[in-house]
Amino acid sequence: MGEFLRRIRYLLNRRRLDAELQNDMEFHREMAERAGNKNFGNTLRLREQAYEAWGWTWFDRLIQDLRYGIRMLAKSPTYTAIITLTLALGIGANTAIFSLINAVMLRSLPVRDPQQLIVAQWSALHDGKFLSARFGDCSSGPHGATSVTGCTLPYPFFQQIQQQKNLFSSVAAFAGAVTLNVSGNGAATIAQGEIVSGNFFETMGLRPALGRLLDAEDDKPGAPAAAVLTYAYWQRAFGSSPSVVGRTLRLNNVAVTIVGVAEPDFTRLTPGKAIDVWVPINQGAALQQQWVTTTDSNLWWLVVVARLQPGVSRQQAQSQLNTLFLNASVNEANPVWTAKDSPHLVLLPAQQGLTGIRDLYGKPLKLLMAAVVLVLFIACANVTGLTLARSAAREREMAVRLAIGAGRRRVIRQLLTESLLLSFLGAALGAGLAWVGATALAAVFSSSNSWRPLQIDLHLDLRVLFFTLGTALFTGVAFGLAPAFRGSRANVTAQLKGNTTSAASGRGRGRRISLGNGLVLLQVAISTVVIAGAGLLLRTIDKLHSIDPGFNTHNLILFDIDPQLAGYKDEQLPILYSKIQTRIAALPGVAEVSYSSVAMLSGGVATGAMNLEGHADKSPFPMQILFVGPNFFTTMKIPLLEGRLLTEADGKGPNRAVVNRAFVQKFLSGRSPIGLHLGQGDSKPDTEIVGVVGDTRYGNLRSGNDPIAFFPMGPSRANFEVRTVLPPATLMAAVRSTVGSIDANVPVTHLRTQMDSIEMLLFSELLLARLFGLFGALSLLLACIGLYGLLSYEVECRTREIGIRTALGAQRSRIWSMVVQQGLVLVLIGTLAGGGAAFGVTRLLTSLLYDVRPTDPLTFGLTGGLLLLIGVLACSVPARRASRVDPIAALRCE
């Protein structure tokens, strides 16, 4: 670096001397050529090459090119502004989506030496005989699949891994996030907690920002309850107060001492998982997390991460650990698998194994990235067309440069320098647009999850910086090459004679499709692909919104409460729920109030194995179940078809249930179920069916009308449904205040309307449809600008021809239709080519479509019609200008 700066200083000091030396060389070259001394000329050229290599003349020339390029762009402010804005939109959109992909898919774990951290993941051909608590940390095969995977392990096996000191320098484990009711810091709130082993922070290589972190002593039985806060939660909930260390909070009604705050950079380990508080494993049972056990080998709930000992390879550790895993899972007294299930353990880099939200948002982000890349291609084609038109106006300038001795390489370099200047100006503006767009998209992603908040860490890093610079460099070269080569081939003779119109108009003659026409075709074709994809997604949203869910989704408020986290006992819950139901029902504007174990159309579904009295198949069958409170069916507007509804007395007397019509049709072939009995699993049927209600969609809109059994609500967390006669938004604050007035230690969570819940359920489809629509509109706008620019340039070049046609009697309508026809032919060819490409590309959207084929003829027909309509509008202005050409003025100009 020092040598580089020294040479620059030397060059700046030698500028005058270098200029004199160049003039001296030019003089000697001229004298040698006059004297016919070829050897002297060759020697001089060698001296020039040596001088250039030693003196870094390229740097001087680069500075000259930049200065000249800046002057030329400053002389055309309108052209510069249009090109810069166009490139800013293209580069900014790509940078915004890449920033999200980088944060979700690529960013390394915020721990010390993340490449050395590994995670244990198991795989088998079939499900094992164990219970698992999974929190979305890694990819997991669905229940009943032919091949299943997971990364949760039982605590006893975690202890066995810890004992392998010859393989691992440190082994830690974590589980969650878990919902924590936080009191003792103002009004009760909900926080997301993670249960970790005592050496978790030591294994991660982290340092505290305040106080200390958890250690092995905090995880010993009988140790005082301790907790560590994340830096963001410390700022948000405690105002960055340093006195937070040593303070006592109540988490799920358990007194816990805050011992420290983690460093700011450690926001998560699993991508997307938002954590507020860390607590040691020994506090899990006290925090009412029944799945936290240190003795049961059949409950798999811990994710195990470790660091290898120096000199131990991942394959070596995996081989030895796999032997322990087989012994624990196959050869124990109560094996969870058989040898035929082929269970095995794999050690993966934590960056690869901890997928988090990558599985959920990976495909939508990749599709969006493909869409914005297409938009960038359109922007490049558009800018290339505009630059070609401008280069035609600069042909005389290029001809003069060539005539006085500039080489083709010199002209190409100058024009490419101007293109790169424009590209980097666009990238600078696009970076600001990208930050705003990426931040907004991250906020949308984070609020899309109705159950647990998501955390997407957006900040500038080298990967995003290099992507932006690389995109700017690619864009500058992509749209600058064609104009640069065209400028270097300027017709010197024609230009210096002054016959500019002939030179310009003669360019490209003899070719059926010129470069400008080809660029417009490319823009229209790509626009067709993007708009067709947006159309399919919009039709899917329309189809999903038109589905009848079986109940009235309007004027319905939903919210959750979990009183057990605040210390309520099972026998106290019915009294509390009844009080809340009565108080909310008394609010002005409220019609009905009820509650259930799961909210309808919220993404959650409860299932169970049931058996039916009199059913031909005696073995239990899986079905959906829902526990409901009094007035649930009247609040939700679910019609009664036969028998009666559940009442408050049904929850206290003999077991009663209500089923839906799909249950009757599937299991009873339409026969009346009234009086028959249901049983759970293999137990004797003891729950009487007392009524039949209409079919409803339970988990999501795509699931269809599945069999559902409704049972009276038991002692558990509840989701309340409030039917209003006023707009729901006007009553939300009153509902929250009413619950808080009954017990301030029971916070209201997920307060929303039923329509908001459905929108969250359709997040991926809505996001893709809106962004595809936005990018489609942007691509269509750029294509229109490209078509307009091409036709305007063609009209300018053909002014003499149009003047002659008009002088010979051509009508204005004929001139207008001639220009419009030229543009529409390009639009039609581009639409057909893009439609063919879209037939293949839109198949990537199949998993996101509902009741719409990827080759839906209506969508493709509307796309083609829209493009033709916009094409007519884009062609009209140049055509109108052409039809008004004055033949006398045109011929006089020639």
GUGUNU-888371 format. One record per residue (C-alpha): x, y, z. Coordinates in steps of 0.001 Angstrom, whole numbers, padded with zeros to 6 digits, always signed. Layout:
REM GUGUNU-888371
XYZ;...
***
This chain:
REM GUGUNU-888371
+000000+000000+000000;+002845+002389+000801;+004502+001719-002571;+001191+002400-004292;+000778+005780-002555;+004422+006674-003238;+003975+006074-006954;+000777+008157-007006;+002561+011082-005337;+005412+010699-007784;+003045+010701-010739;+001258+013802-009518;+004578+015619-009120;+005774+014496-012567;+002675+015451-014541;+004351+018453-016233;+007516+016477-017000;+005479+013557-018350;+003614+015886-020699;+006886+017308-021993;+008283+013794-022478;+005202+012777-024443;+005542+015832-026689;+009223+015011-027217;+008337+011437-028212;+005697+012689-030641;+008297+015011-032257;+010882+012234-032626;+008292+009848-034050;+007294+012390-036695;+010920+013061-037632;+011664+009325-037866;+008676+008690-040117;+009706+011545-042440;+013245+010170-042623;+012002+006623-043220;+013910+005294-040210;+011746+002322-039257;+014242+001007-036724;+014211+004281-034859;+010401+004193-034875;+010415+000670-033398;+012892+001743-030729;+010737+004716-029865;+007661+002516-029494;+009572+000245-027121;+010627+003290-025109;+006957+004398-024960;+005825+000983-023732;+008548+000960-021086;+007591+004446-020012;+003935+003476-019699;+004784+000380-017629;+007132+002329-015345;+005166+005530-015079;+001687+004028-014575;+000327+006084-017463;-002860+004012-017231;-003654+005764-013968;-003308+009173-015577;-005472+008082-018476;-008072+006705-016091;-008231+010068-014328;-008552+011782-017701;-011325+009423-018779;-013190+009999-015520;-012906+013780-015799;-014021+013793-019393;-016865+011365-018630;-018098+013543-015760;-018065+016599-018012;-020002+014801-020744;-022624+013488-018307;-022976+016932-016741;-023736+018362-020202;-026730+015987-020494;-028438+016211-017087;-031771+014793-018284;-030133+011760-019871;-027926+011245-016806;-030880+011523-014414;-033036+009062-016380;-030257+006481-016686;-029241+006862-013032;-032807+006476-011773;-033430+003456-014013;-030278+001736-012810;-030991+002727-009201;-034341+000934-009369;-032810-002197-010899;-029711-002349-008691;-031607-001234-005585;-034250-003949-005969;-031553-006606-006388;-029575-005343-003406;-032687-005225-001208;-033669-008823-001934;-030053-010003-001673;-029766-008283+001715;-032683-010381+002933;-031217-013540+001419;-027902-012731+003066;-029550-012175+006472;-031739-015288+006268;-029699-017761+004211;-026024-016771+004140;-024973-014835+007240;-022625-016780+009484;-023508-017500+013086;-022684-014582+015441;-020322-016644+017607;-016571-017083+017917;-015116-019194+015072;-018545-020206+013690;-016953-022564+011147;-015785-024790+014031;-019228-025181+015585;-021109-028387+014728;-024634-029659+015427;-025817-033257+015851;-028626-034390+013541;-030197-037848+013327;-031935-039626+010475;-033933-042864+010141;-036216-044628+007692;-039253-044440+009991;-040512-042597+013052;-039086-043715+016378;-041009-044666+019496;-040318-041437+021348;-041865-038031+021962;-040137-035009+020522;-040305-031321+021240;-039177-029457+018121;-038786-025719+017861;-037920-025264+014188;-034152-025211+014603;-033431-027646+011770;-035150-029436+008907;-037340-032249+010167;-039184-034919+008242;-042975-035022+008772;-044628-037616+010972;-045137-040874+009112;-042707-040071+006297;-040577-042831+004808;-037465-040939+005869;-037396-038674+008897;-034755-036394+010351;-034410-034236+013425;-031891-032537+015647;-033482-032878+019091;-031949-035485+021433;-032733-036723+024961;-030859-035257+027912;-029157-038580+028912;-027579-038838+025455;-026453-035207+025716;-024614-036219+028885;-022927-039082+027033;-021708-036654+024361;-020332-034348+027054;-018215-037211+028373;-016371-037597+025050;-013509-035307+026062;-011229-036885+023462;-013566-035729+020668;-014995-032396+021813;-013466-029447+023611;-016910-028184+024599;-020500-029453+024272;-023641-027385+024935;-027384-027716+024364;-030438-025473+024036;-034208-025726+023541;-037034-023292+022838;-038168-020606+022349;-040642-020838+025217;-043280-018313+026208;-042508-016535+029466;-044917-014352+031424;-042728-011498+032728;-043937-009601+035793;-042183-007317+038269;-041245-004759+035588;-044460-002786+035238;-047445-004422+033567;-047101-008125+032791;-045684-008848+029339;-044718-011846+027257;-041071-012614+026432;-039437-015348+024402;-037058-017481+026445;-034543-020156+025556;-033451-022943+027894;-029698-023579+027687;-027042-025676+029362;-024724-023928+031813;-021762-023916+029425;-023779-022599+026468;-022172-019149+026379;-018699-020587+026988;-019146-022926+024005;-020310-020031+021847;-017264-018003+022885;-019335-014997+023971;-018658-012163+026362;-021124-010164+028485;-022021-006585+027708;-023042-006154+031332;-022640-008343+034411;-021827-011974+033627;-023195-014841+031548;-024561-018199+032694;-021995-020833+033668;-021963-024457+034798;-022662-023465+038417;-025998-021899+037433;-027120-025214+035938;-026508-027376+038996;-029521-028720+040926;-030530-026347+043704;-028651-023357+042236;-030408-019963+042540;-032588-019147+039540;-030608-016936+037132;-031261-015398+033728;-029353-013502+031036;-031015-010879+028827;-030369-010205+025162;-028964-006767+024437;-032062-005710+022425;-034473-006834+025166;-032395-005005+027772;-032717-001826+025744;-036407-002332+024956;-037738-003480+028325;-035293-001872+030771;-034193+001276+028957;-030514+000178+028951;-030376+000645+032721;-027083-000699+034177;-028871-001411+037462;-030685-004328+035848;-027923-006701+037025;-029005-008247+040321;-032628-007290+039813;-035339-009910+040448;-038089-010647+037928;-040886-013179+037949;-040890-015480+034922;-044015-017657+034848;-044474-016710+038501;-040921-017885+039394;-038498-015387+040980;-035382-015136+038805;-032279-012967+039263;-030846-011192+036217;-027094-011823+036234;-026071-010163+032989;-026703-008954+029443;-025243-010674+026360;-023074-008827+023855;-024974-006848+021162;-023862-008957+018180;-025279-012211+019558;-028874-011890+018413;-029604-015545+017667;-028101-018939+016939;-030918-020318+014776;-031811-018019+011818;-034953-016029+012525;-035414-017116+016141;-036086-014121+018396;-034857-014607+021971;-035284-012221+024900;-034089-014239+027911;-031835-017256+028518;-032411-019498+031537;-030527-022675+032579;-031941-026163+032102;-032408-026698+035845;-035161-024040+035828;-037232-025692+033082;-039578-027627+035346;-040148-024637+037646;-041064-022558+034587;-043862-025074+033839;-042174-026581+030796;-043312-030179+031259;-041133-031462+028428;-037944-030396+030231;-036645-033630+031775;-033142-034805+032617;-033997-038479+033121;-036509-039595+030451;-034738-041098+027407;-037991-041201+025431;-038447-037411+025380;-036174-035782+022794;-036043-032024+023258;-032430-030744+023250;-030411-029436+020300;-026752-030327+020881;-023906-028169+019546;-020194-028759+020108;-016661-027792+019168;-014168-030445+018055;-010855-031018+019770;-007857-029797+017739;-006751-032517+015350;-010102-034387+015411;-011988-034412+012113;-015764-034174+011880;-015927-037600+010178;-013868-039197+012952;-016081-037747+015686;-019211-038713+013764;-018073-042335+013446;-017432-042726+017174;-020547-040807+018192;-022719-042842+015841;-021750-045995+017736;-023013-044440+020970;-026182-043318+019228;-026975-046825+017928;-026427-048309+021380;-028719-045709+022962;-031508-045920+020374;-031468-049592+019277;-029749-051722+021905;-031244-050285+025111;-033935-052044+027143;-036658-049850+025583;-035332-049187+022056;-036897-046371+020052;-035883-047944+016722;-034986-051331+015325;-031906-052023+013244;-034149-052167+010134;-034961-048479+010621;-031274-047644+009945;-030975-044844+012518;-027729-042898+012352;-026258-039655+013592;-024635-037004+011428;-022460-034097+012565;-023095-031032+010422;-021565-027561+010497;-023943-025485+012609;-024247-022960+009781;-025701-025724+007605;-027608-027742+010188;-029457-024922+011981;-031865-023889+009210;-034556-022035+011185;-036691-019890+008891;-034675-020836+005806;-037094-023687+005098;-040093-021349+005380;-038814-018336+003474;-036024-019787+001355;-038138-020504-001732;-040079-017183-001702;-036805-015259-001390;-035234-017195-004271;-038281-016536-006451;-038123-012838-005583;-034420-012812-006406;-035162-014336-009798;-037828-011682-010397;-035549-008747-009550;-032747-010187-011690;-035189-010143-014603;-036041-006536-013753;-032317-005715-013807;-032005-007301-017243;-034878-005116-018455;-033197-002053-016948;-029932-002943-018706;-031729-003440-022026;-033573-000166-021546;-030424+001759-020712;-028601+000115-023621;-031305+001363-025994;-031128+004900-024614;-027327+004868-024740;-027361+003614-028325;-029629+006487-029277;-027298+008942-027544;-024238+007369-029165;-025817+007995-032561;-025947+011688-031694;-022276+011537-030683;-021043+009820-033865;-019582+013052-035191;-017649+013485-031934;-016343+009918-032164;-015455+010429-035835;-013393+013519-034989;-011583+011619-032217;-010799+008791-034611;-009731+011212-037328;-007148+012958-035145;-005518+009686-034121;-007484+008092-031308;-007563+004309-031587;-010667+002176-031345;-009543+000836-027981;-009219+004388-026700;-012778+005267-027773;-014187+002024-026324;-012426+002678-023037;-013792+006216-022822;-017363+005153-023525;-017139+002230-021081;-015832+004626-018442;-018929+006785-018905;-021159+003693-018656;-019455+002595-015443;-019806+006093-014020;-023544+005949-014647;-023718+002452-013204;-021942+003380-009975;-024069+006521-009636;-027129+004290-009960;-025651+001853-007438;-025040+004670-004925;-028654+005831-005207;-029888+002238-005337;-028081+001406-002093;-030244+003945-000265;-033396+002578-001891;-032234-000954-001047;-031788-000152+002638;-035286+001341+002866;-036814-001546+000927;-034929-004288+002788;-035817-002770+006169;-039480-002584+005213;-039473-006172+003929;-037717-007404+007068;-040406-005717+009170;-043092-007410+007065;-041369-010796+007444;-040974-010302+011192;-044646-009463+011701;-045881-012284+009465;-045640-014969+012122;-048758-014886+014277;-047301-017077+017031;-043650-016260+017590;-041811-013081+016543;-039078-013438+013938;-035761-011655+013977;-033965-010757+010760;-030612-009066+011329;-030081-006503+008604;-026763-004729+008580;-024209-003910+005932;-021413-006441+005577;-018770-007192+002967;-020960-009740+001186;-023705-007165+000497;-021110-004528-000395;-019359-006796-002888;-022714-007846-004346;-023679-004209-004932;-020303-003336-006441;-020326-006480-008572;-023853-005745-009786;-022851-002183-010649;-019782-003402-012542;-021792-006040-014442;-024523-003539-015243;-022081-000908-016474;-020343-003348-018787;-023615-004998-019881;-025280-001830-021128;-022063-000086-022160;-020448-002634-024480;-022788-002286-027473;-022720+001555-027517;-018935+001512-027007;-018284-000791-029964;-020754+001126-032072;-019077+004417-031216;-015658+002997-032130;-016983+002121-035626;-018160+005610-036501;-018123+006372-040250;-015424+009030-040279;-015884+010048-043928;-019663+010395-043774;-019597+012253-040475;-016905+014715-041528;-018805+015414-044764;-021741+016382-042584;-024179+013693-043841;-025237+012743-040311;-028741+011687-041139;-027620+009243-043740;-025009+007836-041471;-027438+007412-038654;-030328+006082-040604;-028222+003725-042558;-027083+001990-039419;-028537-001451-039147;-030153-001509-042581;-030188-004904-044192;-030902-006620-040907;-034465-007738-040192;-034059-007120-036433;-031690-004367-035371;-030010-004247-031972;-032540-001698-030755;-035447-003889-031859;-033840-006893-030186;-033526-005007-026894;-037212-004059-026974;-038150-007670-027737;-036077-008790-024743;-037741-006274-022440;-041245-007245-023510;-040465-010973-023222;-039069-010637-019693;-041987-008399-018683;-044361-011109-019889;-042712-013686-017615;-042843-011441-014522;-046404-010224-015148;-047645-013771-015826;-046160-014919-012505;-047781-011981-010701;-051097-012753-012394;-051047-016393-011295;-050311-015410-007694;-053022-012736-007713;-055526-015268-009034;-054472-017645-006268;-055092-014962-003631;-058490-014253-005164;-059360-017991-005126;-058286-018348-001488;-060213-015269-000402;-063334-016558-002161;-063320-019830-000166;-066207-020176+002261;-064525-021199+005572;-067840-022301+007079;-068081-019434+009589;-068341-015662+009472;-064822-014170+009419;-065956-010538+009590;-066255-008437+012764;-064357-011001+014803;-061595-010179+017323;-059164-012873+018478;-056715-012878+021378;-054831-015429+023483;-054229-015725+027207;-052336-018327+029227;-053222-017857+032905;-051223-020929+033961;-048035-018958+033257;-049211-016451+035885;-049741-019170+038499;-053404-020113+037966;-054399-023664+038882;-056562-025881+036698;-059659-025461+038874;-059354-021646+038705;-059375-021424+034913;-063139-021926+034258;-063963-019175+036778;-061487-016766+035153;-062679-017570+031611;-066312-017092+032607;-065508-013713+034197;-063614-012540+031093;-066439-013750+028847;-069060-011893+030887;-067102-008633+031182;-066240-008450+027477;-069819-009327+026460;-070989-006285+028468;-068890-003886+026358;-070915-001668+023989;-070655-003004+020441;-069965-006638+021427;-072502-009243+020287;-071087-012619+021374;-067987-013934+023200;-066538-017423+023447;-063185-019208+023562;-061443-022318+022260;-058168-024177+022553;-057019-023106+019064;-058189-020226+016901;-059755-021185+013592;-057670-020359+010499;-054584-019433+012502;-052299-022180+011209;-052646-024389+014292;-054433-027748+014312;-054916-030224+017154;-055229-033890+016168;-055846-037094+018025;-056459-040810+017489;-060140-041666+018029;-062374-044706+017757;-066106-044710+016987;-068834-046938+018345;-070282-049096+015572;-067555-048217+013086;-066496-051104+010845;-062799-050468+011506;-062141-050991+015221;-058625-049512+015112;-058189-045825+016066;-058197-043317+013234;-056609-039838+013220;-058856-036809+013101;-058905-033148+014002;-060202-032103+017415;-061062-028734+018952;-061988-027869+022533;-064543-025061+022743;-066235-022948+025389;-069904-021960+025826;-071557-020144+022861;-068669-021027+020542;-070846-022054+017601;-073182-019069+017875;-070215-016679+018193;-068522-018145+015113;-071836-018424+013201;-071393-022157+012539;-074831-023609+011711;-076387-026513+013618;-077530-029288+011258;-078780-031942+013662;-079167-032504+017400;-078006-029776+019777;-074935-027666+020565;-072617-027982+023528;-073606-026089+026657;-071740-024992+029766;-073227-027983+031645;-071598-030410+029191;-068205-029518+030589;-069217-030637+034071;-071316-033762+033484;-070935-036842+031257;-068656-036487+028264;-070341-034906+025240;-069135-034005+021733;-070317-032409+018507;-069048-033470+015075;-069197-031836+011673;-070846-033014+008462;-067525-034230+006984;-067217-036605+009963;-070657-038065+009256;-069983-038490+005540;-066551-040084+006007;-067135-042446+008935;-070905-043061+008904;-071756-042794+005192;-074348-040148+005959;-076071-041997+008840;-077063-040003+011910;-074341-040021+014605;-076608-038783+017409;-076311-041110+020397;-073133-042846+019199;-069971-042658+021311;-066358-041637+020621;-063297-042939+022417;-059697-041754+022601;-057105-044138+021205;-057826-047737+022196;-060002-046759+025171;-063692-047610+025354;-065953-045063+023580;-067447-042963+026391;-068124-039568+024777;-071655-039201+023416;-072191-037344+020124;-075056-034883+020703;-075015-032761+017542;-073828-032174+013997;-072649-028761+012726;-071640-027440+009331;-068189-027969+007856;-065459-025429+008560;-061863-024911+007528;-059744-025466+010617;-055988-024964+010195;-055822-023116+006885;-057849-022334+003797;-056109-024954+001662;-056828-027886+003979;-060387-028558+002855;-063310-029672+004995;-061817-032404+007183;-063643-034372+009897;-063642-032460+013190;-064849-033417+016665;-065652-030598+019141;-065330-031212+022886;-066019-028989+025916;-063065-026836+026910;-060745-028220+029592;-058110-026533+031787;-055637-025072+029271;-054609-021832+027607;-057453-020230+025678;-058022-018251+022512;-060979-015868+022830;-063322-014993+019970;-065276-011734+020229;-068078-011043+017728;-068754-007311+017317;-071377-005147+015662;-068907-002264+015329;-065637-002263+013383;-063280-004565+015369;-060421-002057+015405;-062493+000344+017514;-062930-002239+020303;-059448-003790+020538;-058158-001329+023150;-061281-001839+025259;-060918-005635+025083;-057290-005478+026213;-058145-003045+029012;-061003-005256+030217;-058792-008324+030549;-056095-006239+032298;-058635-004925+034802;-059529-008487+035801;-055891-009514+036367;-052936-007391+035262;-050627-010405+035574;-052376-012170+032670;-051175-010412+029505;-053208-010431+026301;-051202-011766+023357;-051800-011957+019608;-054649-009452+019691;-055880-009341+016090;-058928-009656+013893;-059884-012865+012150;-059136-011199+008811;-055651-010258+010059;-055132-013891+011061;-056083-015028+007558;-053722-012476+006019;-050900-013857+008187;-051857-017342+007071;-051494-016272+003423;-048295-014318+004047;-046094-016080+001479;-048700-015874-001265;-049577-012247-000487;-045959-011130-000284;-044997-012810-003531;-048125-011569-005303;-047569-007973-004211;-043845-007930-004940;-044255-009768-008233;-046963-007251-009083;-044649-004374-008127;-041746-005791-010127;-044100-006589-013004;-045329-002988-013059;-041735-001760-012914;-040656-004050-015745;-043668-002982-017806;-042820+000689-017226;-039206+000113-018277;-040323-001821-021354;-042656+001049-022310;-039834+003546-021903;-037617+001356-024075;-040263+001055-026764;-040963+004771-026631;-037253+005588-026870;-036734+003238-029823;-039681+004595-031817;-038754+008200-031015;-035248+007528-032303;-036605+005797-035411;-038933+008730-036097;-036021+011158-035754;-033854+009122-038127;-036686+008780-040644;-037774+012427-040576;-036691+012951-044217;-038464+009762-045313;-041646+010745-043474;-041462+014248-044987;-041204+012790-048487;-044143+010423-047816;-046228+013324-046573;-045227+015480-049546;-046292+012690-051906;-049749+012596-050302;-049558+010137-047427;-052323+010799-044882;-051528+011471-041241;-053478+008364-040213;-051294+006281-042527;-048104+007695-040965;-049541+007133-037465;-050472+003519-038185;-047055+002860-039785;-045210+003820-036608;-047699+002094-034283;-047566-001046-036402;-043776-001148-036083;-044049-000984-032284;-046917-003450-031985;-045098-006039-034086;-042249-005895-031574;-044678-006124-028642;-046502-009067-030223;-043305-011017-030971;-041908-010273-027516;-045177-011304-025849;-045271-014608-027739;-041624-015328-026892;-042147-014353-023251;-045328-016422-023054;-043433-019489-024226;-040757-018881-021599;-043390-018231-018922;-045023-021605-019641;-041877-023234-018259;-040891-020699-015602;-044284-020431-013877;-044152-024133-013006;-041780-023080-010213;-044814-021444-008572;-046880-024646-008511;-046564-025189-004742;-047822-021647-004084;-050840-021804-006408;-054333-022860-005400;-056985-023964-007887;-054951-022293-010655;-052783-024080-013185;-049287-022711-013934;-050418-022453-017577;-053759-020823-016791;-055074-019537-020160;-057041-016669-018614;-053947-015286-016875;-051809-015550-020002;-054559-014020-022114;-054932-011053-019764;-051146-010642-019655;-050929-010508-023446;-053851-008090-023663;-052303-005793-021054;-048974-005734-022874;-050642-004939-026210;-052693-002153-024612;-049647-000612-022953;-047747-001069-026225;-050362+000988-028091;-050072+003761-025504;-046254+003712-025679;-046344+003878-029487;-048947+006640-029686;-046724+009570-028711;-043930+008908-031283;-046588+008050-033888;-048407+011323-033232;-045127+013211-033562;-044389+011429-036849;-047834+012216-038236;-047243+015934-037615;-043892+016178-039417;-043855+019263-041690;-042520+018043-045078;-041165+021506-046006;-039214+021850-042741;-037953+018269-042973;-036676+018635-046554;-035212+022091-045918;-033255+020631-042960;-031843+017951-045256;
***
